[in-house]
Amino acid sequence: MSQWVVLVGRLADLDNSATPHKVMTSRDYLARPALFRGQRPKIINLSRTYAYQSRGYYASLLAEARGHRIIPSVETMIDLSEKKLYENALPELDSVLRKACEKGEAPASPIRIYFGYSSETRLERFAKLVFDWFRAPALDIHLEPHAATPTIRRIGFSPLGKLDDGEMSRLYASMERYTGREWRAAKTKTPAKYAFATLYDPREELPPSSVETLKHWARVAARLGVDVEPITRKDLPRLANFDALFI
């Protein structure tokens, strides 16, 4: 039977009595290749940083090479390193978030999600969807501060080394719920098949299409595998990079 293993930067980073799973440092995991020979453990990487070439990064990289199942994967680390790498997920996430908040106030930013769980009941579906896209122990969803409706500005890993006691309790509880379920692979990220450029003038007083209309079109197009990028006159030299131009 597969076992759960929790990797940390330092043993003091996690209360060992708070989880029944084996806890070890990422340093030990990297240095002891024979430790899980013949096994296929499920690993939760709770390193303080997943930056490129950090121990947290290499722990996930090596786990995949060893055939171990780990979250977050190196793919997830790379995806969340730049917004342009996960923009294809935003239309669906924004839509579900807005539906969850349509009868109430926008949630405080950032929205913190542990293992696909939120502290707000109304955000449960949204939290699950975020986790389907990005398998990671702790994520912060930062919202646009002055948007008329809840809109995601950035998605990033939560600073695990800076969580207070209350947040750590939430993390432990969510981890217990998550490890009690069957392991599920992350959602397949389908790349856009086509790229459409949309020409617009931000200074036009009476534009033929409003910004909200263009955003709605972009969300619909993303579900069909089409990436819609707004451009202005200064971007015209880049037209050869697109499959079509919408004016």
Secondary structure, 3 states (H helix, E strand, C coil): CCCEEEEECCHHHCCHHHCCCEEEEHHHHHHCCCCCCCCCCEEEEECCCCCCCCHHHHHHHHHHHCCCEEECCHHHHHHCCCHHHCHHHHHHHHHHHHHHHCCCCCCCCCEEEECCECCCHHHHHHHHHHHHHCCCCEEEEEECCCCCCCCEEEEEECCHHHCCHHHHHHHHHHHHHHHCCCCCCCCCCCCCCEEEEEECCCCCCCCCCCHHHHHHHHHHHHHCCEEEEEECHHHHHHHHHCCEEEC
